[in-house]
Structures are given as C-alpha cells and as structure tokens.
Amino acid sequence: MSVPIIRSLDALREMTAGWRSNGETVGVVPTMGALHQGHLSLVRAAREACDRVIVTIFVNPKQFNNPEDLENYPRTEEDDARKLEPFEVDAIYVPDGDTMYPKGFATNVSVEGLTDMLCGAARPGHFDGVATVVTKLFLQTQADQAFFGEKDFQQLQVVTRLAADLDIPITVVGCPTIREEDGLAMSSRNLLLSDRSRIKAPLLAQVMNDVAEALQNGAKMSDVAPNAEARLIAGGFNSVDYLEMRDGADLSILDDAKPKARLFAAAWLAGVRLIDNIAV
C-alpha cells in the first residue's frame, strides 16, 4: 500500500486533527529526502514510539550557503516513498517553497551559543535556516515527538534547545548514527561521492576512532589533532574544516577528555563535505 503524500498545509492539519481527536500520538521525522538506512532507523524508532508517523521531505534553501550545493542536493521523492512503504508511515509531507516561505516571509529563528562553532563557523547562517524550518515543521505537524540522528549532533542540540526555549510541546529524540560496514557515517551526501572517493571516505571515521582512543589514554586534543589532520590530507581529503573535541552538553571546546566528551570532524573529499562525530 502506497504512503499518502500530502503537499498542502491544510490537508496536513485536517489529517492530524483527526488523529488527535482519537487520542493518537504523532511522531515526525524531518528530512531533506534522499533517504538511507540512517533515516529509516529514525522512522523505525518513530513507528515504535508513536501511533502515527509523518516523514517530511523538504530541501530547505535557507540552510545552504552555496547555491551550487543546493542545486546538486539529491532529490529522489519516488524512491523515498518506496523505501517508506514497509514502515507503514501514515503520511509523507512534501511542502513546496511557497508553503514554507510565502511571499513576504520575514521571520528568522536563531539559537545563540550553539551555532557559532563547528558547522556554524564554516557555514554562516546555516543553523538559522535549520532552526527556522524545523520550528515551522514542528508547528505544522503538531507532532508529540520528533526524531533526529546523532550524526548531525550539533543540529540535534540546536533543535532540542529551540523546542525548549520556544515552549513547543514536543519531545526531541536523538537516535544513534547508522554506519556503512566500512564505518562511514550514512549521509545523503554520500551519493555525491565518485566510486574512487567512496573508497577513501571511511578514513575519516578511522582517524577519528584512533584520536578518540588516544584521548581516552590521556592525550591532549591539541597534541593529536595536527597528525590526524595530516593523515586525512595524505589519504586523499582536500581540506579539514575542523577536528575538535567538545562537551556533548553545551559544545564547549575541550583539550582533555571528560565524561560526555565528543569528537567532531568535517572534511572535504572531492568537492563533498563529510561530517561525523563520535563519543570519546
């Protein structure tokens, strides 16, 4: 049975109102499409926790700094719908640009303190775009729970904070990163890697695991980072945006490992920006 695809906000609200009148709980999995096993693990978690599940697909222009990056982002709606069928998702919400940002749209949601480092430093305005669209999706779907992957850990922290700060009645649920057999964190951007680059990509996770082990054994981040970055460049990566250890609670920078510390990395490989994070 095919999953209903909802494109209008009115139709979405009519559907969710019926569910709510029946006392059913609603889970939402916000995505930009190009679904992979990481996304599907979020859908599975939502299916287990909630009576009804909505998957949203919207390639959000406000979170792209580079117009070419936005243009190249994979768009695979039909394939995505097929992948969702086995999970008995109740609706796929696919709004267009005018629904999300109608003429005269003038509001921006910004989360201070969690967005000026890591991906926020390399991509100015990115997390404002994320925060704005997620706020809209939370309000549009009126979901009880929202499911996000830890692979985008900074995004998870931003979304959790905005929901708390704005008193949006939703629980944000973080789910573990799903990896390929060779350790590469699953991402829609992996589809942009050539076969040759795909072979090199797992080096990012390998280097991060080696760094985490050194940190667990008492090494300082400032001592191990230069060699780790050099390994990535020698292994075919073009550049490293960041390789840092931060507190998993407030994302403050760390040099010595402590409970809840996480290692974060972003690096460019043949024009594709790969990100990852692991617990230290």
C-alpha positions as CSV (number, residue, x, y, z in Angstrom):
1,M,0.0,0.0,0.0
2,S,1.5,3.4,-1.0
3,V,2.1,6.1,1.5
4,P,-0.2,9.2,1.2
5,I,1.8,12.2,0.0
6,I,0.5,15.4,1.5
7,R,1.5,18.7,-0.2
8,S,-0.7,21.3,1.4
9,L,-0.7,22.5,5.0
10,D,-4.5,22.5,5.2
11,A,-4.6,18.8,4.2
12,L,-1.9,18.0,6.8
13,R,-3.7,19.8,9.6
14,E,-7.0,18.1,8.7
15,M,-5.3,14.7,8.9
16,T,-3.5,15.4,12.2
17,A,-6.7,16.9,13.7
18,G,-8.5,13.6,13.1
19,W,-5.7,11.6,14.8
20,R,-5.6,13.9,17.8
21,S,-9.4,13.7,18.2
22,N,-8.9,10.0,18.6
23,G,-6.2,10.5,21.2
24,E,-3.4,9.2,19.0
25,T,0.2,10.3,19.4
26,V,2.1,11.7,16.4
27,G,5.8,11.3,15.6
28,V,7.6,13.3,12.9
29,V,10.9,12.6,11.1
30,P,12.1,15.7,9.3
31,T,14.3,15.0,6.3
32,M,15.5,16.6,3.1
33,G,14.9,13.3,1.2
34,A,17.5,11.1,-0.4
35,L,16.6,8.6,2.3
36,H,19.1,6.0,3.5
37,Q,19.2,3.5,6.3
38,G,20.1,6.2,8.8
39,H,16.8,8.0,8.1
40,L,14.9,4.7,8.1
41,S,16.3,3.9,11.6
42,L,14.6,7.2,12.7
43,V,11.3,6.1,11.1
44,R,11.6,2.8,12.8
45,A,12.1,4.5,16.2
46,A,9.1,6.8,15.5
47,R,7.0,3.8,14.5
48,E,7.7,2.0,17.7
49,A,7.1,5.1,19.9
50,C,4.0,6.7,18.3
51,D,0.6,5.8,17.0
52,R,1.0,7.9,13.8
53,V,4.2,8.8,11.9
54,I,4.8,11.7,9.4
55,V,8.0,11.9,7.4
56,T,8.7,15.3,6.0
57,I,10.7,15.9,2.8
58,F,11.8,19.5,2.1
59,V,15.1,20.6,0.7
60,N,15.4,23.7,2.7
61,P,17.1,26.6,0.7
62,K,17.7,28.6,3.9
63,Q,20.3,26.2,5.3
64,F,22.5,26.2,2.2
65,N,25.3,28.7,1.9
66,N,26.3,27.6,-1.6
67,P,23.7,27.8,-4.4
68,E,25.6,25.1,-6.3
69,D,25.3,22.8,-3.2
70,L,21.6,23.4,-3.1
71,E,21.3,22.7,-6.8
72,N,23.2,19.4,-6.5
73,Y,21.4,18.1,-3.5
74,P,19.8,14.7,-4.4
75,R,16.1,14.8,-5.0
76,T,14.6,11.3,-5.0
77,E,10.9,11.6,-3.9
78,E,9.6,8.5,-5.7
79,D,12.4,6.3,-4.4
80,D,12.0,7.8,-0.9
81,A,8.3,6.9,-1.0
82,R,9.0,3.3,-1.9
83,K,11.5,3.0,0.9
84,L,9.0,4.2,3.4
85,E,6.2,1.7,2.4
86,P,7.4,-1.2,4.5
87,F,7.3,1.0,7.6
88,E,3.6,1.8,7.2
89,V,4.2,5.5,7.5
90,D,0.9,7.4,7.8
91,A,1.9,10.4,5.6
92,I,4.8,11.9,3.7
93,Y,4.6,15.7,3.9
94,V,6.2,17.4,0.9
95,P,5.6,21.1,1.1
96,D,6.8,23.4,-1.7
97,G,8.8,26.6,-1.2
98,D,5.8,28.9,-1.2
99,T,4.2,26.9,1.6
100,M,7.3,27.1,3.8
101,Y,8.3,30.6,2.8
102,P,5.4,32.5,1.3
103,K,5.9,36.0,-0.2
104,G,6.7,38.5,2.5
105,F,8.1,35.8,4.9
106,A,10.3,37.8,7.3
107,T,10.9,35.7,10.4
108,N,14.2,34.0,11.3
109,V,14.8,31.7,14.2
110,S,18.3,31.9,15.7
111,V,19.8,29.9,18.5
112,E,22.7,31.6,20.2
113,G,25.6,29.8,21.9
114,L,25.3,26.5,20.0
115,T,25.7,27.7,16.4
116,D,28.8,29.8,16.2
117,M,31.3,26.9,16.1
118,L,31.8,23.6,14.2
119,C,29.5,23.6,11.2
120,G,28.1,27.0,12.2
121,A,31.5,28.7,11.8
122,A,32.1,27.2,8.4
123,R,28.6,27.8,7.2
124,P,27.3,31.2,8.4
125,G,23.5,31.3,8.7
126,H,23.2,27.5,8.2
127,F,21.7,26.8,11.6
128,D,19.3,29.8,11.4
129,G,17.9,28.1,8.3
130,V,17.7,24.7,10.2
131,A,16.1,26.3,13.2
132,T,13.6,28.2,11.2
133,V,12.4,25.3,9.1
134,V,12.3,22.9,12.0
135,T,10.2,25.3,14.0
136,K,7.8,25.5,11.2
137,L,7.7,21.8,10.7
138,F,7.1,21.2,14.5
139,L,4.2,23.7,14.4
140,Q,2.8,22.4,11.1
141,T,2.7,18.8,12.0
142,Q,1.8,19.4,15.7
143,A,3.8,16.2,16.5
144,D,4.3,14.9,20.0
145,Q,7.8,13.6,19.3
146,A,10.5,14.4,16.7
147,F,13.3,12.1,15.7
148,F,16.8,13.2,14.7
149,G,20.1,11.4,14.2
150,E,23.1,11.9,16.4
151,K,25.2,12.0,13.2
152,D,24.2,15.7,13.0
153,F,24.9,16.1,16.7
154,Q,25.2,19.9,16.6
155,Q,21.8,20.1,14.8
156,L,20.3,17.8,17.4
157,Q,21.4,20.2,20.2
158,V,20.1,23.2,18.3
159,V,16.7,21.7,17.7
160,T,16.4,20.5,21.3
161,R,17.2,24.0,22.6
162,L,14.8,25.8,20.3
163,A,11.9,23.5,21.3
164,A,12.7,24.1,24.9
165,D,13.2,27.9,24.6
166,L,10.0,28.4,22.5
167,D,7.9,26.2,24.7
168,I,7.0,24.0,21.7
169,P,5.2,21.0,23.2
170,I,7.3,18.3,21.5
171,T,9.9,15.8,22.7
172,V,13.1,15.7,20.6
173,V,14.5,12.2,20.4
174,G,18.2,11.6,19.4
175,C,18.9,8.3,17.7
176,P,22.3,6.6,17.2
177,T,24.4,7.2,14.0
178,I,24.0,4.5,11.4
179,R,27.2,3.5,9.6
180,E,28.2,1.6,6.5
181,E,30.1,-1.7,7.0
182,D,33.4,0.2,6.5
183,G,32.5,2.7,9.2
184,L,31.4,5.7,7.0
185,A,28.5,7.5,8.6
186,M,25.5,7.3,6.4
187,S,24.5,10.6,4.7
188,S,22.6,11.7,1.7
189,R,25.7,13.5,0.6
190,N,27.5,10.1,0.2
191,L,25.5,9.7,-3.1
192,L,27.6,12.6,-4.5
193,L,30.9,10.7,-4.0
194,S,32.5,9.0,-7.0
195,D,33.5,5.4,-6.7
196,R,37.1,6.4,-6.2
197,S,36.2,8.9,-3.5
198,R,33.9,6.5,-1.8
199,I,36.8,4.2,-1.2
200,K,38.7,7.0,0.6
201,A,35.8,8.2,2.6
202,P,36.0,5.7,5.5
203,L,39.4,7.1,6.5
204,L,37.5,9.9,8.3
205,A,35.9,7.5,10.8
206,Q,39.2,5.5,11.1
207,V,41.2,8.6,12.0
208,M,38.5,9.8,14.5
209,N,38.5,6.4,16.3
210,D,42.3,6.5,16.6
211,V,42.1,10.0,18.0
212,A,39.4,9.0,20.5
213,E,41.5,6.1,21.7
214,A,44.5,8.4,22.2
215,L,42.3,10.9,24.1
216,Q,40.9,8.0,26.3
217,N,44.5,7.2,27.2
218,G,45.3,10.7,28.4
219,A,46.5,12.5,25.3
220,K,45.5,16.1,24.7
221,M,43.5,17.1,21.7
222,S,45.9,19.9,20.8
223,D,48.7,17.3,20.6
224,V,47.0,14.7,18.4
225,A,44.9,16.9,16.1
226,P,47.8,18.0,13.7
227,N,48.8,14.5,12.9
228,A,45.2,13.4,12.5
229,E,44.5,16.2,10.0
230,A,47.7,15.3,8.2
231,R,46.6,11.7,7.8
232,L,43.4,12.8,6.2
233,I,45.1,15.0,3.7
234,A,47.6,12.3,2.9
235,G,44.7,9.9,2.5
236,G,43.1,12.0,-0.3
237,F,41.0,14.5,1.6
238,N,41.3,18.1,0.2
239,S,40.9,20.0,3.5
240,V,39.7,19.8,7.0
241,D,37.2,22.3,8.3
242,Y,37.5,21.2,11.9
243,L,38.6,18.3,14.1
244,E,37.7,19.2,17.6
245,M,36.7,17.6,21.0
246,R,33.8,19.3,22.6
247,D,31.4,18.8,25.6
248,G,28.4,16.9,24.4
249,A,26.1,19.0,26.6
250,D,27.0,22.6,25.7
251,L,29.5,22.1,22.9
252,S,32.3,24.0,24.7
253,I,35.8,23.2,23.5
254,L,37.8,20.6,25.3
255,D,41.5,19.7,25.3
256,D,41.3,16.8,27.8
257,A,38.7,14.0,27.7
258,K,35.9,14.1,30.2
259,P,32.5,12.4,30.6
260,K,30.2,13.2,27.7
261,A,33.1,14.5,25.5
262,R,32.6,14.0,21.8
263,L,34.9,14.3,18.8
264,F,33.6,16.3,15.9
265,A,35.0,16.5,12.3
266,A,34.2,18.0,9.0
267,A,36.4,17.4,5.9
268,W,36.2,17.9,2.2
269,L,36.6,15.0,-0.2
270,A,36.4,15.6,-4.0
271,G,34.0,18.5,-3.5
272,V,31.8,16.7,-0.9
273,R,31.7,17.9,2.7
274,L,31.6,14.9,5.1
275,I,30.8,15.3,8.8
276,D,31.0,12.9,11.7
277,N,31.1,12.7,15.4
278,I,31.7,10.0,18.0
279,A,31.7,9.7,21.8
280,V,35.1,9.9,23.4
